[in-house]
Amino acid sequence: MSGPDLLPLLWEEHLRTPFPPHLRGRDIDGEDMVVLDSDIAGCVTSALSQHLDERRDRILVRCLGAVEKVLPLIGDDERASEYFERLREMAGLVVRRGRPE
């Protein structure tokens, strides 16, 4: 399945998945996990309805780097890892979609 087709499916799955409760109010390596989730989710919802503006694109690129940084530090909590892996995948799809190949 290609990126444009995959993004809405990942988003629907994300909406059905609760935020990992033990990560509420927690910073990992300087990243507030709730804010990271919220920032990526906001950019993804914008991207699903239109192209990202320059400001949101910058936010998403920063968040993509942040989620890549924290993923190895989440530990062996499979649900939390899957949750943030999906966020990383969605962010990557949106960032790549806005860039020439």
FIVEXTOR-171967 format. One line per field, with one value per atom (N, C-alpha, C, CB): x, y, z; residue in three letters; residue number from 1. Coordinates in Angstrom, 3 decimals. Glycine has a CB too. Layout:
N
east [X ...]
north [Y ...]
up [Z ...]
aa [ALA ...]
i [NUM ...]
//
This chain:
101
east [0.855 0.000 0.894 -0.969 0.503 1.335 1.030 1.131 1.903 1.797 0.457 2.837 -0.052 -1.318 -2.469 -1.643 -2.433 -3.473 -3.278 -3.490 -2.044 -1.723 -2.003 -0.276 -1.791 -1.938 -3.331 -1.649 -4.413 -5.734 -5.984 -6.819 -5.465 -5.632 -4.875 -5.150 -3.644 -2.870 -3.540 -1.444 -4.093 -4.754 -5.968 -5.176 -6.781 -7.954 -7.531 -8.768 -6.478 -5.964 -5.486 -4.809 -4.833 -4.335 -5.491 -3.508 -6.559 -7.714 -8.370 -8.740 -8.253 -8.849 -7.949 -9.167 -6.723 -5.753 -5.556 -4.409 -5.775 -5.577 -4.097 -6.170 -3.864 -2.499 -2.007 -2.444 -0.746 -0.221 -0.270 1.229 -1.102 -1.347 -0.086 -2.325 0.859 2.062 2.999 2.817 2.704 3.532 2.925 3.735 1.743 1.140 2.006 -0.324 2.322 3.127 4.578 2.536 5.017 6.389 7.221 6.396 8.434 9.420 10.411 10.149 10.753 11.821 12.856 11.285 14.032 15.146 14.739 15.646 14.013 13.625 12.382 14.742 11.735 10.535 9.310 10.646 8.362 7.087 6.284 6.309 5.967 5.349 3.942 5.303 3.187 1.839 1.933 1.054 2.847 3.016 3.491 4.018 4.400 4.895 3.740 5.997 2.915 1.736 0.812 0.981 0.529 -0.392 0.122 -0.629 1.402 1.971 1.922 3.420 2.310 2.273 0.831 2.933 -0.073 -1.478 -2.063 -2.296 -1.748 -2.244 -1.750 -1.840 -0.494 0.066 -0.525 1.595 -0.739 -1.321 -2.748 -1.305 -3.536 -4.912 -4.925 -5.688 -3.993 -3.887 -3.501 -2.853 -2.563 -2.092 -3.175 -0.861 -4.058 -5.135 -6.155 -5.833 -6.258 -7.245 -6.620 -8.013 -5.320 -4.637 -3.138 -5.007 -2.373 -0.922 -0.514 -0.208 0.544 1.018 1.614 2.051 1.371 2.058 3.490 1.301 4.283 5.705 5.916 6.414 5.116 5.258 4.966 4.316 3.876 3.537 4.549 2.122 5.057 6.086 7.323 6.466 7.735 8.891 8.605 9.250 7.396 7.015 7.089 5.584 6.561 6.533 7.934 5.682 8.795 10.181 10.870 10.976 10.646 11.231 10.671 10.961 9.366 8.730 9.193 7.214 9.415 9.905 11.267 10.001 12.137 13.433 13.271 14.309 12.339 12.111 11.585 11.138 10.617 10.055 11.093 8.796 11.936 13.016 14.006 13.750 14.211 15.125 14.556 15.415 13.252 12.680 12.254 11.500 11.989 11.516 12.406 11.408 13.722 14.563 14.558 15.992 14.138 14.169 12.852 14.523 11.827 10.524 10.607 9.453 11.490 11.635 10.898 11.134 10.629 10.032 8.517 10.651 7.902 6.446 5.949 5.964 5.420 5.038 3.946 4.578 2.956 1.868 2.365 0.755 3.201 3.743 4.639 4.533 5.441 6.309 5.489 7.220 4.444 3.592 2.912 2.536 2.462 1.790 2.714 1.333 3.943 4.870 5.507 5.950 5.594 6.043 5.043 6.209 3.755 2.720 2.807 1.302 3.018 3.197 4.394 3.386 5.485 6.679 6.370 7.863 5.657 5.341 4.459 4.646 3.447 2.574 3.359 1.391 4.186 4.988 5.900 5.822 6.533 7.417 6.676 8.103 5.486 4.688 4.353 3.400 3.955 3.572 4.795 2.899 5.908 7.116 7.575 8.243 7.599 8.037 7.066 8.172 5.786 4.777 4.987 3.365 5.479 5.681 7.021 5.555 7.844 9.176 9.279 10.261 9.952 10.157 11.043 10.789 10.782 11.554 12.779 10.720]
north [-1.183 0.000 1.236 0.004 2.208 3.401 4.424 4.032 5.431 6.461 7.162 7.460 7.707 8.415 7.519 9.006 6.251 5.319 4.881 4.101 4.822 4.322 5.346 3.905 6.609 7.645 7.655 9.008 7.657 7.652 6.400 7.778 5.273 4.030 4.102 2.817 4.595 4.751 5.742 5.206 6.810 7.823 7.227 9.027 6.456 5.820 4.877 5.050 4.128 3.231 4.040 2.356 5.143 6.000 6.545 7.158 6.949 7.495 6.456 8.030 5.194 4.121 3.674 2.932 4.142 3.664 4.707 3.336 4.330 5.301 5.630 4.763 6.860 7.285 6.430 8.820 5.986 5.177 5.959 4.729 5.520 6.313 6.621 5.589 5.703 5.935 6.976 4.624 7.407 8.443 9.839 8.124 9.935 11.249 12.012 11.102 13.249 14.076 13.648 14.057 12.827 12.318 12.902 10.779 13.294 13.721 12.583 15.040 12.342 11.392 12.159 10.130 12.228 12.931 14.347 12.138 15.035 16.416 16.589 17.123 15.502 15.576 15.234 14.627 16.151 15.897 14.990 17.241 13.798 12.798 13.188 11.473 13.862 14.302 15.391 14.825 16.322 17.397 16.826 18.455 15.865 15.239 14.578 14.197 13.837 13.204 14.260 12.368 15.287 16.335 17.083 17.313 17.417 18.151 17.319 18.562 16.052 15.200 15.011 13.829 14.740 14.530 15.763 14.185 16.936 18.161 18.333 19.352 18.034 18.149 17.098 18.012 15.898 14.840 15.212 13.484 15.703 16.077 17.200 16.516 18.139 19.199 18.613 20.262 17.690 17.095 16.257 16.237 15.678 14.877 15.743 14.064 17.004 17.874 18.863 18.638 19.071 20.031 19.803 21.517 20.505 20.446 21.274 20.953 20.856 21.591 22.923 20.768 23.930 25.194 25.049 26.392 26.050 25.993 25.822 27.255 26.492 26.403 24.988 27.408 24.406 23.045 22.031 22.671 22.280 21.390 21.400 21.809 22.575 22.670 21.955 24.148 22.137 21.460 19.948 21.881 19.468 18.028 17.452 17.711 18.162 17.694 17.616 18.638 18.634 18.601 17.424 19.928 17.215 16.119 14.758 16.217 14.639 13.376 13.040 13.449 14.033 13.816 13.470 15.047 14.131 13.878 12.478 14.897 12.045 10.708 9.635 10.505 9.876 8.921 8.853 9.311 9.968 10.015 9.260 11.471 9.415 8.830 7.378 9.639 6.939 5.565 4.524 5.254 4.576 3.564 3.682 3.676 4.840 5.073 4.738 6.506 4.426 4.101 2.821 3.970 1.954 0.694 -0.420 0.834 -1.453 -2.635 -2.683 -3.881 -1.516 -1.424 -1.489 -0.097 -2.643 -2.868 -1.912 -4.288 -1.645 -0.747 0.677 -0.749 1.165 2.518 2.596 2.933 1.570 1.547 1.559 0.313 0.733 0.704 2.050 -0.403 2.678 3.971 5.015 4.435 5.101 6.109 5.700 6.377 4.404 3.956 4.414 2.403 4.290 4.715 6.238 4.311 6.992 8.442 8.745 9.115 8.009 8.224 7.903 7.357 6.814 6.433 7.483 5.067 7.959 8.992 10.267 9.300 10.693 11.911 11.748 12.237 10.599 10.348 10.383 9.010 9.786 9.812 11.237 9.007 12.046 13.431 14.240 14.098 14.090 14.831 14.432 14.578 13.133 12.680 13.131 11.147 13.189 13.595 15.042 13.416 15.858 17.273 17.582 18.069 16.574 16.778 16.106 16.230 16.738 16.075 14.850 17.052 13.845 12.600 12.641 11.417]
up [0.000 0.000 0.000 1.232 -0.782 -0.918 0.175 -2.295 0.281 1.302 1.371 1.082 0.233 0.304 0.770 -1.043 0.405 0.826 2.273 -0.089 2.704 4.033 5.128 4.086 4.855 5.883 6.525 5.281 5.755 6.403 7.240 5.356 6.798 7.569 8.887 6.753 8.831 10.059 10.999 9.740 10.434 11.252 11.960 10.387 11.231 11.842 12.966 10.780 12.735 13.775 14.983 13.220 14.718 15.791 16.634 15.209 15.983 16.702 17.609 15.712 17.248 18.055 19.203 17.173 19.231 20.210 21.306 19.528 22.560 23.644 23.844 24.952 24.267 24.601 25.767 24.962 25.734 26.840 28.157 26.539 29.115 30.328 31.138 31.206 31.162 31.976 31.355 32.172 30.126 29.499 29.641 28.028 30.227 30.482 31.484 31.017 31.135 32.033 32.117 33.398 31.204 31.250 30.110 31.178 30.458 29.470 29.276 29.914 28.031 27.718 26.918 26.923 27.442 26.805 26.379 25.587 27.285 27.038 26.179 26.400 25.803 24.974 25.809 23.758 25.889 26.553 25.628 26.876 26.102 25.239 24.791 25.950 25.642 25.258 24.187 26.497 24.352 23.374 22.037 23.895 22.091 20.864 20.110 21.187 20.825 20.234 19.633 21.291 20.392 19.962 18.732 21.096 18.727 17.588 16.311 17.888 16.409 15.220 14.760 15.504 15.696 15.345 14.659 16.597 15.158 14.538 13.115 15.356 12.896 11.545 10.608 11.588 11.118 10.289 9.891 11.038 10.833 10.483 9.440 11.744 9.568 8.558 7.203 8.991 7.206 5.957 5.282 6.218 6.070 5.483 4.752 6.566 5.134 4.491 3.501 5.546 3.607 2.724 2.841 3.088 2.035 2.180 3.389 0.895 4.030 5.201 4.787 5.978 5.601 5.373 5.904 6.070 5.638 5.992 7.496 5.515 8.301 9.763 10.255 10.460 9.793 10.226 9.697 9.754 8.504 7.964 8.864 6.523 9.316 10.224 11.541 10.493 12.063 13.309 13.116 13.755 12.011 11.782 11.598 10.565 10.910 10.744 12.109 9.787 12.960 14.302 15.099 15.047 15.000 15.738 15.240 15.626 13.956 13.407 14.014 11.862 14.108 14.763 16.226 14.626 16.899 18.325 18.567 18.896 17.763 17.974 17.656 17.106 16.676 16.390 17.549 15.092 18.216 19.361 20.566 19.748 20.824 22.043 21.882 22.483 20.665 20.490 21.159 19.028 20.967 21.626 23.156 21.119 23.672 25.113 25.807 25.384 25.035 25.623 26.428 24.535 26.044 26.770 26.075 28.193 26.851 26.241 26.417 26.827 26.520 26.560 25.115 27.283 24.741 23.356 22.879 23.182 23.720 23.309 23.091 24.357 24.001 23.852 22.620 25.116 22.416 21.235 19.952 21.262 19.894 18.701 18.480 18.823 19.553 19.467 18.835 20.865 19.346 18.837 17.514 19.859 17.225 15.896 14.841 15.853 15.152 14.210 13.996 14.730 15.069 14.914 14.012 16.293 14.224 13.383 11.929 13.876 11.699 10.325 9.647 10.301 10.374 9.791 9.510 10.733 10.455 10.252 9.051 11.510 8.938 7.802 6.471 7.966 6.430 5.200 4.790 5.381 5.755 5.445 5.009 6.671 5.699 5.339 3.939 6.371 3.646 2.319 1.217 2.301 1.536 0.557 0.128 1.133 1.034 0.732 0.078 1.981 -0.134 -0.700 -2.068 0.252 -3.017 -4.317 -4.148 -5.343 -4.956 -4.855 -5.700 -5.247]
aa [MET MET MET MET SER SER SER SER GLY GLY GLY GLY PRO PRO PRO PRO ASP ASP ASP ASP LEU LEU LEU LEU LEU LEU LEU LEU PRO PRO PRO PRO LEU LEU LEU LEU LEU LEU LEU LEU TRP TRP TRP TRP GLU GLU GLU GLU GLU GLU GLU GLU HIS HIS HIS HIS LEU LEU LEU LEU ARG ARG ARG ARG THR THR THR THR PRO PRO PRO PRO PHE PHE PHE PHE PRO PRO PRO PRO PRO PRO PRO PRO HIS HIS HIS HIS LEU LEU LEU LEU ARG ARG ARG ARG GLY GLY GLY GLY ARG ARG ARG ARG ASP ASP ASP ASP ILE ILE ILE ILE ASP ASP ASP ASP GLY GLY GLY GLY GLU GLU GLU GLU ASP ASP ASP ASP MET MET MET MET VAL VAL VAL VAL VAL VAL VAL VAL LEU LEU LEU LEU ASP ASP ASP ASP SER SER SER SER ASP ASP ASP ASP ILE ILE ILE ILE ALA ALA ALA ALA GLY GLY GLY GLY CYS CYS CYS CYS VAL VAL VAL VAL THR THR THR THR SER SER SER SER ALA ALA ALA ALA LEU LEU LEU LEU SER SER SER SER GLN GLN GLN GLN HIS HIS HIS HIS LEU LEU LEU LEU ASP ASP ASP ASP GLU GLU GLU GLU ARG ARG ARG ARG ARG ARG ARG ARG ASP ASP ASP ASP ARG ARG ARG ARG ILE ILE ILE ILE LEU LEU LEU LEU VAL VAL VAL VAL ARG ARG ARG ARG CYS CYS CYS CYS LEU LEU LEU LEU GLY GLY GLY GLY ALA ALA ALA ALA VAL VAL VAL VAL GLU GLU GLU GLU LYS LYS LYS LYS VAL VAL VAL VAL LEU LEU LEU LEU PRO PRO PRO PRO LEU LEU LEU LEU ILE ILE ILE ILE GLY GLY GLY GLY ASP ASP ASP ASP ASP ASP ASP ASP GLU GLU GLU GLU ARG ARG ARG ARG ALA ALA ALA ALA SER SER SER SER GLU GLU GLU GLU TYR TYR TYR TYR PHE PHE PHE PHE GLU GLU GLU GLU ARG ARG ARG ARG LEU LEU LEU LEU ARG ARG ARG ARG GLU GLU GLU GLU MET MET MET MET ALA ALA ALA ALA GLY GLY GLY GLY LEU LEU LEU LEU VAL VAL VAL VAL VAL VAL VAL VAL ARG ARG ARG ARG ARG ARG ARG ARG GLY GLY GLY GLY ARG ARG ARG ARG PRO PRO PRO PRO GLU GLU GLU GLU]
i [1 1 1 1 2 2 2 2 3 3 3 3 4 4 4 4 5 5 5 5 6 6 6 6 7 7 7 7 8 8 8 8 9 9 9 9 10 10 10 10 11 11 11 11 12 12 12 12 13 13 13 13 14 14 14 14 15 15 15 15 16 16 16 16 17 17 17 17 18 18 18 18 19 19 19 19 20 20 20 20 21 21 21 21 22 22 22 22 23 23 23 23 24 24 24 24 25 25 25 25 26 26 26 26 27 27 27 27 28 28 28 28 29 29 29 29 30 30 30 30 31 31 31 31 32 32 32 32 33 33 33 33 34 34 34 34 35 35 35 35 36 36 36 36 37 37 37 37 38 38 38 38 39 39 39 39 40 40 40 40 41 41 41 41 42 42 42 42 43 43 43 43 44 44 44 44 45 45 45 45 46 46 46 46 47 47 47 47 48 48 48 48 49 49 49 49 50 50 50 50 51 51 51 51 52 52 52 52 53 53 53 53 54 54 54 54 55 55 55 55 56 56 56 56 57 57 57 57 58 58 58 58 59 59 59 59 60 60 60 60 61 61 61 61 62 62 62 62 63 63 63 63 64 64 64 64 65 65 65 65 66 66 66 66 67 67 67 67 68 68 68 68 69 69 69 69 70 70 70 70 71 71 71 71 72 72 72 72 73 73 73 73 74 74 74 74 75 75 75 75 76 76 76 76 77 77 77 77 78 78 78 78 79 79 79 79 80 80 80 80 81 81 81 81 82 82 82 82 83 83 83 83 84 84 84 84 85 85 85 85 86 86 86 86 87 87 87 87 88 88 88 88 89 89 89 89 90 90 90 90 91 91 91 91 92 92 92 92 93 93 93 93 94 94 94 94 95 95 95 95 96 96 96 96 97 97 97 97 98 98 98 98 99 99 99 99 100 100 100 100 101 101 101 101]
//
